[in-house]
Amino acid sequence: MSKTNSIFDFLEAGIRAESLRQKAIANNIANLETSGYRRIDVKFEELLAKALNSSGPVDLSELEPQIHQPQKTPVNSNGNDVSLESEVGQMVKNTLRYKAYIRLLNKKYNQMELAMDIK
């Protein structure tokens, strides 16, 4: 696999992860008052770091984001651990990461267009 294709594949995986994380955050907010609900999150950054640090070829199927329940946040009286303030903060960070991936992808496409426009 060439390095250029690899970059596109990594960016695509990042965009998929942030899209899934946005859905998870929305689900958490929707269940803010649901008794016994435990928040969910997306595991992706660890998988990305592992793939980027590997010396051999990268199996991009390992970069599929995974939903998990961290269960590290305090639980309130009804057994729910969702904090609106925390979820809004996560949504802001998620939006920034998503935009960064999109901008990087646009930059790569612009570079390709410039390379093909040689006169």
Secondary structure, DSSP 8 states (H G I E B T S, - for coil): --HHHHHHHHHHHHHHHHHHHHHHHHHHHHTTT-TT----EEE-HHHHHHHHH-SS---GGGG--EEE----S---TTS----HHHHHHHHHHHHHHHHHHHHHHHHHHHHHHHHHT--
